[in-house]
Amino acid sequence: MQFKQIVGQHAVKQRLLNSVKENRVSHAQLFLGPEGSGSLALAVAYAQYLSCEDKQPDDSCGVCSSCRKYQKLMHPDLHFSYPFFAKHKDDTALSFIEQWRDAFINHPYISLDIWRNYLDAENKQANINIAECHQIIKKLSLKPFESQYKILILWLPEYLDKEGNSLLKIIEEPQPNTLFLLVAQNQDQILNTILSRTQLIKVPVLGYDDIKQHMLAEHHQTENAAAEIAYLSNGNITEALSMLQQDTKSYHQLFVQWLRMCITNKGIEIVGFVDGLSKMGRENQKNFLRYGVSFIRECCLLLAGADSLVHLPAQELETAQKMIKVMPLPATQAISAELEKAHYHVERNANPKILFLDVSLQITKILFFKTIPQGTHYIPN
């Protein structure tokens, strides 16, 4: 993995490059970023750059012996630890290393859901067990084999329970030229004893333009499709890539059609529309609702006069400007809450026909009858 292969994050890349050039490489670093920000890919690219035999000014060379091994995740001085679904108490990350290599090479922006699909997870909970902690200590007690550094990349340290305290000594006093690169999504769920021993590198969500340009350049999407995916993914490249595998739909047209039916209280038409939504499939239903939440949020910004913060394609912006004439701010807030609840229930396999019919009735109450769900407060005309 090279820096140039990672979408956006130019400031973070430059910070990592500077740390190497200025010889300020901390032995324990925490890459903290939300899902789909590219934090794990950045950690791997950083490790490859540190081990590269012919470092370039802004990236690893990609062709030396070390880089070729990194591209296959088979360098002897590169180690991984990650949550897994243990079948036996003695299982460690090494028990699943082939699946891990396959998963990361195919999905550099891997999520726990994607990783679960590579394993026989059944109903087990993912964790990093005490056997894995002991394995980490054993591996890192040895000197580097080929490169200047021996590097451990620990993905999702949130899944370390109190057993993680067994790693404190080796994190605080590692062998010479041993690096810990922790990659996390939620700082509050990391053991404070580990958090206090690492240098924090914050990885922000990706920008709308970064994802849109990636969709155009690397995945040959049309301008409208790239804009919709970038908008819908909300800075999460994992979600954006997932959308490429789903049916191509104009969520904007579907959502606006739905709102117009609810505004005019077209009961029979709503029932037929709901029947179509119920057959879309769970992922498309989630994306449809996610689009709705995002679109309504942009309407809220327009109503609040924050036009400069709105990121809608021209056609969708024109529609939003028309819709806010019949959707005051309390109504948009109430609709957004209903859509978020619906998304939650779709994820938990609610009956889609019943669910979407109920949401339609709630939106009709809000827009046609001008009734906010909480109590009997009416929006003045």
VOGU-375190 format. One record per residue: residue in three letters; x, z, y of N, C-alpha, C, O in turn. Coordinates in steps of 0.02 Angstrom, whole numbers, plus 50000, padded with zeros to 5 digits. Atoms other than C-alpha are relative to their C-alpha. Layout:
N
ALAXZYXZYXZYXZY
...
# end
This chain:
381
MET500425000049940500005000050000500445000050062500865004450070
GLN499635000449937500714994750168499535001650058498925001050052
PHE500414998449942500125000050340499584994050023499024994950045
LYS500355005949976499634982250381499374998449960498944994749983
GLN500595001250043498374982250238499425004850018498865003949992
ILE500504994949985497424997050313499634998150064499944996350114
VAL500425001849943495984993850432500095005050057500015011050047
GLY499974995949940496265000550609500515005649996501045004849966
GLN499594993949999497025017950638500704998750028501195001550002
HIS499345001849973498435010850745500375006050027500985006550019
ALA499674994149971498795027350834500295004549945500845007049951
VAL499764995850056498945036950669500604996749967501095000049951
LYS499435003650030500075023550595500635000950042501175002250015
GLN499414999449957501225024350746500285007149998500895008049999
ARG499764993050004501315043350736500405001049936500915004449936
LEU499654999350064501825042350553500674996450001501174999149976
LEU499375003749995503125029050587500515003850043501105004250026
ASN499544996449955503855039250730500295006249967500865008049980
SER499754994050034503995054750621500604998449955501055002549947
VAL499445002150043505145045050503500604998050043501165000050030
LYS499465002449958506155036550640500365005750037500965005450048
GLU499714994449963506425053050731500205005849955500385011149978
ASN499794995150050506805062550571499615006650008499905012050007
ARG500434994149993505325074450594499475000149945498885001349957
VAL500475000250056504545072950422499885007149974500325010349947
SER500184993350023503625089050383499904999949924499664995049896
HIS500034999850074503685094650201499295000949975499154999549916
ALA500704999250021501805098550198499554997650056499545000450110
GLN500425003149949500555087650292499294999349973499184997849914
LEU500715000650019498655087350291499694994250038499624994550099
PHE500355005849971497815070450322499255001749998498945001749945
LEU500694997749997496095075950381499574994650033499644993250093
GLY500435005249974494785062350402499374999349958499395000849898
PRO500635000750038492975058750351500054994549948500514990349950
GLU500025005250050492535047950202499994993150034499624992150082
GLY500005006849973492925029650237500434999050060500414993750091
SER499555000749942494205033050374500674997049980501044994650023
GLY499365002750023495665027250266500555005149994501135003249991
SER499494994750001496565044050258500424999849936501035000849940
LEU499615000350062497075042250075500454993850000501034994349980
ALA499595006049996497685024350101500585001150048501134998750034
LEU499464998549953498695030450251500545004349968501135003249978
ALA499524995650034499505044050146500434996149951501034997249946
VAL499635004150049499995031450011500484995350036501054994450015
ALA499585004649962500665019050140500595003850031501155001250035
TYR499474995849972501655033150222500525001849947501125001549960
ALA499544998450055502395038350055500424993949982501024994449970
GLN499635006150016502865020250019500534998650053501094996550038
TYR499525001249945503695018750190500605004749994501175002750004
LEU499464995250008504705034650160500484998149944501084999449949
SER499595001750058505335027949994500284993050002500694991149960
CYS499795007149996505605009850048500764999550009501065003350047
GLU499275001049997507385003550025500214995550058500804994950073
ASP499855004549944507264991350171499455000650053499074996050066
LYS500534998649951506154999350304500024995150058500554993750086
GLN500075004249942505514987550438499785004450059499575010150049
PRO500184995849943505154993550616499295002949997499185008550021
ASP500694997649999503284995050585499675000149932499055000749928
ASP500314999850066503034994750396500545000049946501134998649961
SER499545000850057503834995450224500094992649986499674988550007
CYS499845007150010504614979150165499514996649952499364990749959
GLY500485002850048503404976750019500314996249943499954994049898
VAL499695004150052504684967849911500575003549963500795001149910
CYS499454996650034506044980349865499745003149935499145003249922
SER500194997150065506064988949695499525005850009499045006549971
SER500434994249988505275004749766499294997850019498805000449994
CYS500665002349977503854995349854499604996949943499004997949938
ARG500355003250056503444985249699499715005249952499175004449925
LYS500254994650043503275001349598499425003650034498945005750000
TYR500544996749964502195009049734499364995949997498814998649993
GLN500595004250002501034994149731499615000849935499014999649932
LYS500334998750064500664998349549499885007549989499625009549937
LEU500054992750005500685017249584500395002749941500175007449908
MET499604998150059502045018849453500715002150018501165001849976
HIS499344997749979503515025349554500135006949969499685011249972
PRO499874993550033504365040049461499995005950047499925011650025
ASP500004994449952504445050349621499345000650038499305004450086
LEU500674999549970502615047749669499535003349950499455000949894
HIS500464996350044501375060149596499335000850036499305001450097
PHE500674999249973499505061849620499665006149968499775007649909
SER500474995050026498295076149602499334998750033499304996750091
TYR500665001849976496425074249622499485003749959499635006049904
PRO500534996950040494765081749566499854995749939499884989649942
PHE500195003750060494255076949391499475004149962499345009949979
PHE500544996950037492895081049266500285001949931500264997949884
ALA499624998050060493815090949133499555000549938499005003349940
LYS500344999350064493275089448952500275006049962499925009249923
HIS499674994350033494515102748895500365004150054500545001450106
LYS499704995749950495275117448986500724998250016500984999950069
ASP499315001949989497015110048966500074993150034500634990850044
ASP499975006549966496565093449051500325000850068500215005650104
THR499705000349933497595088949204499894993150029499604988849996
ALA500075006749969497655074249324500344994749959500124988949957
LEU499645004950041498895065849207499564997349943499664991849919
SER500465002250053497505064949077499604993950021499344990249979
PHE500435005449973496615052449191500404995250045500114991750087
ILE499585003849953498095043749275499874992549996499894989150048
GLU500135007250005497695026349207499364998250037499334993150072
GLN500625001249964495915027449272500115000650075499824996950114
TRP499874999049930496575033849438500364993950030500174991550084
ARG499655005949975497785019349459499534994150007499544990550057
ASP500485005549999496425006949417499515000850058499364996050093
ALA500494998649948495195015249536500294998950070499984995750112
PHE499725000549933496365016249685500214992850016500114990550072
ILE499785006949987497094998749666499394995650016499444991150059
ASN500605003949986495324991649662499605002550059499224998850090
HIS500384996949945494625003649793500465004450041500445010550033
PRO499554995849959495955009449919499635005050043499925010150063
TYR500414995349960494535017750017499535003749953498935004049965
ILE500394997050054493945027149864499635006150024499875009950066
SER500404994049988492575040249872499925003649934500085000949881
LEU500104996250062492145053749747499494996649955499554996849894
ASP500505003650040490625043549692500314994149963500154992949905
ILE499665005650033491715028449656500445002649943500454999849889
TRP499564997150051492965039449562499605002449940499815001749883
ARG500424997650054491565047049460499814994349952499764995449892
ASN500205005650041491085029749398500564997749953500434994149904
TYR499435001850043492825027749321500095005149944500515004149899
LEU499924994650048492625043649218499355001449963498814999549986
ASP500584997850037491455050449088499795006850028499925012049998
ALA500134993949963490795063149212499435004149971499435010249975
GLU500614996750023489115067049131499725004350057499635001850112
ASN500254995649947488435082049227500515005350022500345010450051
LYS499474995249984490105090749250500145000050075500014995150110
GLN499794999349930490715097049419500744998250006501145000349964
ALA499305001749988492325089849488500375006150025500105010050065
ASN499584994749973493725102049518500744998749984500904994249945
ILE499285000150015495615104449517500165006749969500175011850004
ASN499984993750037495905117549384500705003250000501175000550028
ILE499374996250001497275130349352500534996449960501124996849976
ALA499515003850040498085119249220500334994650044500934993450037
GLU499725005049955498305105749353500485003250051500995000350068
CYS499554996449953499065118449474500675001549967501205000649998
HIS499384998750037500335123349342500394993649990501014993549993
GLN499675006550010500705104949309500344997750065500884994950063
ILE499705001749935501025102149496500655003850010501165000950030
ILE499404995949992502265116549501500564997549955501144997349975
LYS499505002450048503145109849346500314993450024500924992650021
LYS499755006549978503285092049414500455000550061500954997050066
LEU499644999749936503915097249584500585004849999500915005850050
SER499404995850006505225109149521500624995849985501184998449986
LEU499465004650015506285093949477500234996350062499844995650110
LYS499735003849944507395083949595499724992949999499494990649947
PRO500215007149999506925066349653500414995949950501014997149940
PHE499685004050052507335053349520500344993850029500914992350012
GLU499725006149972507595037449621500055000150076500564998050104
SER500045000449927507085039549803500285006150033500495010950001
GLN499784994249961507585051249941499525005849992499725011649991
TYR500514994950003505935060549924499614999849934499504994549905
LYS500514999350052504845066949783499355001850036499345006650075
ILE500614999449960503055065549847499405001349955499284997949906
LEU500644998650033501425073349788499444998550050499445001350105
ILE500595001249960499805066449859499425003449966499225001649910
LEU500554996150028498395078849831499364998150037499274999850095
TRP500635002449970496705070849863499455005249991499345007749936
LEU500564995349998495255082249910500195007149977499935009649927
PRO499824993150016496065099549909499405004850007499455010649988
GLU500614995949997494295105949947499785002249930499435007249922
TYR500214998450069494075106049757500495004749966500435005949905
LEU499584994650025495465118749735499635006650012499475008250069
ASP500314993449991494655135549704500575005050011501115003150033
LYS499494994849988495615152049713500634998649960501165001349976
GLU499405001850038496795144549583500524996650044501124996750029
GLY499545003349954497545134949729500525004650029501045002450053
ASN499514995349973498415150849785500655000149959501175002349984
SER499395000450040499635148049642500494994950027501084994850007
LEU499575005149971500325133349742500345002250065500764998650091
LEU499774998049934500715143349898500765000350005501054998050054
LYS499274999249995502525147349857500354993350001500814992350040
ILE499655006450003503015129649811499844995750062500244991450081
ILE500155003549937502115122949967500435002850057500684999150099
GLU499624996849946503005135550079500754999249990501124998550039
GLU499285000450013504705134549994500124994749945500304996549889
PRO499925005250051504795117749904500744998549986501195000650023
GLN499335002650014506315109949823500204995450057499774992550090
PRO499785004649948507385099849945499714993049990499684990549934
ASN500275006850001506625082849990499374999249958499254994049928
THR500665000350034504945087049912499465000450053499465004850096
LEU500535000449950503405082350013499315000949968499174998249914
PHE500704999450019501585087649996499584996450052499614997950112
LEU500475003549956500315075650071499305001449975499084998649925
LEU500694998350018498575083250063499534995550039499624994350098
VAL500495004549969497095071750099499315003249993499055003749938
ALA500624996250002495495080750146499474997050046499624993150091
GLN500565002349959493775077350220499685005750038499395004650091
ASN500344994349969493155094850263500485005950006500635009249957
GLN499524994749988494345107250342499735006949981500115011249958
ASP500294993450012493135121850321500005001949927499945007849910
GLN500034998650071493165120250132500685000849967500735001749907
ILE499324999350027495055121350113500215007350005500065010750054
LEU499754993249998495855137850069500425001150063500884997250077
ASN499634998649938496495145650231500745001049987501164999350029
THR499304998750017498105150750144500394993449993500994993150008
ILE499685006650005498475132250110499994996650068500484993550088
LEU500085003349934497825126050278500545002350049500814998250086
SER499524997249952499005137450374500714997749986501154998750028
ARG499325002050018500515130250284500124992450008500644989949986
THR499945007249994500225111950328499994997750073499725001150116
GLN500045003249935500485100650478499404995350000499344991049956
LEU500645003749999498815093050528500094993150032500384992450085
ILE500035006849973498615074250551499274997949997499004996649944
LYS500715001749998496855070050609499924992449997500234988750035
VAL500165007150008496175053150553499284999050022498825001249988
PRO500685000849974494665048050658499594994849961499874991049922
VAL500425005250030493185037550601500224993350030500474993050086
LEU499815006649976493495018950617499524997650054498934999450055
GLY500415002749947492865009750769499564994249976499714991049926
TYR500465005550015491434997250765500384993449997500284989449951
ASP499645006449996492604982950815500494999249942500584993649916
ASP499535000450056493874987250679499654997649937499904993249902
ILE500365001950060492584985850541499724993050006499744989149958
LYS500285006749990491764970450615500544994749990500424989749955
GLN499465004950006493434961150629500244999549928500414994149904
HIS499795000150070493884966150451499494996149958499694992349914
MET500515003850036492224959250387500064992550014499964988449969
LEU499935007149982492524942950481500634996949969500604991549940
ALA499355002850020494364940550437500125000249926500384995449897
GLU499834999150071494484947250260499444998549952499564996949893
HIS500575000950045492744945150190499554994250021499034993049991
HIS500315006349980492194929350283499245000750011498854996349991
GLN500704999049984490534936550341499824996250064500264994850105
THR500225003149937489514927950476500045005150056500095011150043
GLU499964995549942489554935250651499445005249997499565011250008
ASN500574995450003487814942850629500075005049942499935010949950
ALA499934995650058488164949750455500555005150012500475011049996
ALA499454995349986489824957350509499795005350050499965011250043
ALA500234995349949489004965250661499525005149970499565011149985
GLU500494995550030487594972550556500345005049953500175010949953
ILE499644995550046488784979650424500405005150040500405011050022
ALA499604995449959489924987150557499555005350032499735011250036
TYR500484995449968488424994850644499715005049950499665010949964
LEU500334995950051487615001350485500475004949967500265010449950
SER499514995750034489205008650410500215006050041500455010950014
ASN499874994249956489445020050561500725002549993500835008649989
GLY499304998150002491345019850549500275001549930500855003549924
ASN499804998550069491425021850359500144993449964499674989949945
ILE499825006450031492385007150282499794999949926499674994549899
THR500234999750070491905013150106499294997549995499114993649951
GLU500705002249999490075010750149499964992650017499564988949988
ALA500015007049979490434994050234500174995549941499844990449930
LEU499815004150058491294987250078499475000349946499364995449911
SER500544999350049489894993949969499424995350017499104992649972
MET500555004349979488634984050071500124992749981499644988949973
LEU499855006950019489534967850027499764998449929499644992649912
GLN500205000950070489024970549845499254999849992498994998549937
GLN500734999650004487184972049887499684993750026500004989450057
ASP500385005849976485844959349925500074999350075500035004350112
THR499965001249928486044951350095499305000250029498874996250012
LYS500664999249970484574957150199500085001250074500595003950096
SER500014998349929484164958250382499615006550007499005006450013
TYR500334993549994483784976750394499665000550068499145003850075
HIS500304999749933483434974250579499294997149999498825000250024
GLN500665003150001481994962250549499505004149959498925004949980
LEU500454995850041481274973150410499795006250037499205008150036
PHE500154993649967481394988950512499534999150059499055002950068
VAL500435001249942480624981750670499304998049978498815000050009
GLN500665001950027479224973850567499625006349979499025006849991
TRP500314993750022478874991050492499755004050060499185006550060
LEU500204996249940478854999550663499384996950032498925000550054
ARG500575003349967477644986550732499365001149962498825001849992
MET500604998550040476444989250588499765007150013499155008350018
CYS500184993049988476495007950620499725000950070499255004850080
ILE500234999449930476275005950809499274997650006498885000450044
THR500685002849996474694995550780499545002549946498965000449941
ASN500404996850053474085005750631499694994849953499094995049939
LYS500235005250047473954990650513500035002849929500505001349891
GLY499984996350063473505001050360500114995749939500554997149899
ILE499945004250059473274987150231500684996649998500994996249945
GLU499355003349998474834978050288500565005049984501055003249951
ILE499504994950015475824994350280500065001249925500615001849898
VAL499994998950073475324996950099500374994449964500774995749919
GLY499645005650030475934979450053500745000250016501164998749974
PHE499304999549980477534981950151500375005449961500935004449938
VAL499704994550039477874998550065500134997949928500644999949899
ASP499915002450069477654990049897500654995949996501014996349946
GLY499395003949999479054978049945500615004550007501125003349974
LEU499444995449992480194992150003500165003749935500745004949918
SER499904996150062479925001449839500374996149947500634999049899
LYS499675004250050480654986549743500704997950022501034994049987
MET499355002149973482244984849848500595002849961501144999949964
GLY499434996750032483314996349741500255005750044500205005350105
ARG499844993949964483985013349789500524999050054500445001750110
GLU499485000849950485565007849879499754996150061499914997850118
ASN500285003749944484644995049984499505004350040499465003750101
GLN500464995549965483305007950024500395004950044500195006350101
LYS499594995549961484655020050081500294996550061500294999250116
ASN499725003849944485465006650189499464998350052499594998550112
PHE500565001549955483775001850262499845006150043499765005550104
LEU500144993949962483435019850312500595001950045500485004350101
ARG499414998649958485215022050375500004995550061500164997750117
TYR500055004549943484985006750483499475002650049499575002650110
GLY500544997449957483345014050548500225005950042500075006250102
VAL499744994249962484185030450597500464997750055500425000150112
SER499535002449950485565020950686499644996450057499814997350116
PHE500365003849949484355009350777499615004850046499615003950107
ILE500384995249960483265023950834500485004050045500315005650102
ARG499514996449959484825033050893500204995950062500274998650117
GLU499835004349944485275018051001499424999850051499534999550111
CYS500584999749955483495018351071500015006450042499855006450101
CYS499954993649964483765036651117500514999450057500395001950112
LEU499495000949948485345031851212499744995850058499884997350116
LEU500295004149947484405018351307499515004150041499505003550103
LEU500494995949965483015030551350500355005250044500085007150097
ALA499634994949961484325043051411500424996850055500755000450093
GLY499615003449948485125029851523500734999149984501134997450027
ALA499305000750020486745029351423500134993149971500374992449915
ASP499945006950024486765010451408500714998149979500804994149934
SER499305001850015488675009651405500215002449931500715000049904
LEU499834997450066488685019251240499654996349944499764997749885
VAL500405003650050487505007251151500424994449969500724990450005
HIS499635005250035488294996051018499514996049956499494996949895
LEU500475004250036486954983550969500144992750015500294991050072
PRO499955007249986487104964650948499454998050050498955001450057
ALA500435002049944486234955151089499264999749980498835002350016
GLN500705000750021484644951050990499685006749986499115008050004
GLU500274993450017484444968750926499935004450063499475008450067
LEU500064996349937484774975951099499374998050038499035002250066
GLU500615002449967483384965051170499385003149969498925005150004
THR500574997050035482194971451037499945007450017499395009950029
ALA500014992849985482694989551069499735001350070499365006150081
GLN500254999149931482364987551256499244999150004498925002250045
LYS500735000850002480604981651215499685005949964499155008349985
MET500304994750040480294995251086499965006650039499485010350030
ILE500004993649966480745009651202499435000650051499285006050076
LYS500574999849954479285004751313499405003449968498955005950002
VAL500564996850036478115011351178500245005949958499855008849920
MET499724994350038479275024751106500355004750048500955003950061
PRO499674995149957479615039351224500505004249960500505004149898
LEU499454996350032481085050851187499775004949946500075005049893
PRO500234995550055480105064351090499804996249937499914998649882
ALA500215004050058479405050550978500604997549961500614997849900
THR499405002550035481115043150940500345005649961500595004649906
GLN499694994350034481785060450897499615001849936499915003349884
ALA500414998350058480325063750780500074994749945500104996449886
ILE499925005450049480495046750695500685000649965500734999849905
SER499334999250029482365049450671500015005549947500325004849895
ALA500024994450047482015066150586499654997949935499864999849881
GLU500365002250059480755057950468500434995349957500424995749896
LEU499575004750036481995044150422500575003649965500755001849909
GLU499464996250031483385056550388499755003849939500105004249888
LYS500294996550058482245066650274499884995049943500004996649885
ALA500135005150052481755050650183500654998049966500664997149905
HIS499355001850029483585045950158500235005449950500475003849896
TYR499824994350044483905063250084499614999649934499895000649880
HIS500415000250061482455061149962500144993849957500094994149896
VAL499825006050039482945043349911500625001549958500664999649900
GLU499404998250036484655050049863499855004349939500225004249890
ARG500184995550055483775062449750499434997149957499065000749925
ASN500445003750046482735049149663499265001650009498895001949959
ALA500724999349988481045052349745499654993449984499964988149985
ASN500395006050013479665040149699499974995950064499674998250113
PRO499945003749937479985026349828499344997950030499264997850091
LYS500645002349973478185020249843499655005750036499395004850091
ILE500314994249968477515037649879500385002050063500095003650114
LEU499574997949945478985041749991499904995650062499794998150117
PHE500055004549943478885026250101499294999750030499214998750090
LEU500684999749973476995027350115499925006250043499615006050096
ASP500054993849961477145045350174500374999250067500115001350119
VAL499625000949938478495040650302499624995450047499614996550108
SER500405004749958477415026150363499435003650035499305002450094
LEU500554996249970475955037950391500255004650055499925005550106
GLN499734995549949477065050150486500194996150063500064998450118
ILE499815004049941477745036250599499374997450035499364997050097
THR500635002149969475965029950627499705005650042499455004450097
LYS500254994249962475445047450681500385000750066500105002350118
ILE499584999149941476905047850802499884994550052499814995950111
LEU500035005749953476715030350878499294997950018499164996250076
PHE500695002349986474865026050862499575005750027499235005050078
PHE500424994349979474045043050875500365004650049500085009450075
LYS499604996349951475455049650987500025007549985499925011650029
THR499984993150022475605065550886500695001649970500914998449923
ILE499364997850027477265074250858499865004549940499435008949945
PRO500164996150061477295081750680499995007550010499585010949979
GLN499994992849991477745099250740499395002150041499335000650101
GLY500604997549964476085107350785499544994350019499484989449983
THR500485005049977474815097350883500164997850071499714996350110
HIS499795002049932475825092951037499904992550008500104988649965
TYR500125007149987475295076451112500454997550056500575001050106
ILE499585003149949476415064851210499544997350054499084993550038
PRO500435002649948475625061251379500094992550009500644990050002
ASN499975007249990475205043051414500354998550067500434992750085
# end
